[in-house]
Amino acid sequence: MLYKKHHRGDIVKKFVFLFIGFTQPTPEIMQAWMQWIKSVEDKIADMGNGLGREEK
């Protein structure tokens, strides 16, 4: 199920943020990312975990 009913009857959607690969971000990009995460962290249902193998 990708949605659940809220107590008011509203539908609350859940979205998945998925990315493939990784490139080390610049300090400016990392700062912007952290500011964005902080702005939405109270709306995040589950931070989740990585999928697949991690390269070392």
N, C-alpha and C positions, 0 to 999 in steps of 0.2 A: 504494500500500500504506500503510495507516494504522498498521501495527504491525510490529515486527520481533522475531525470537526472540532472547532473551538467551542467553548461554552455558550457563545452567542450565536452559534450556528454558522459562523464564518469558516471558510476552508483555508487552512494554513498549509501552504506548499512548502516542500522541502526540496532543495537543490543540491547537487553534487558538484564540487569544484574539483576537477580532475586535470592533471597535467602530466606530460610525459617528458622525461629528460630533465636535465638541470644544468644551468650555467650559473656560476657564482655571480650574484648581482653586485652592482656598484653600491657603495655606501648610501648614495642618494636614493637609489631604487629601494634598498632595504629599509631605509627610514620611511619612505612613502608607504611601503607595504605594511610596516608595523603601525603606522598611523591609521591606515585603512582598517586593519584587523581590530585595533582598539575601538574604532568607531562602530563596528558591527558585532563585537564579541558578545554582547548581551542577546543577540539574535541567533547566534550559532548554536544549533542543537547538539552537534557532535563534531569535535575537531578531527575525529577519525585517526587512521594510521596509514602508513605507506602500504602500497600493494606491490607484490612481486619481490624480486631480489634487490638488495642494495649493493651497489658496486662499491668496492673499497679500494 
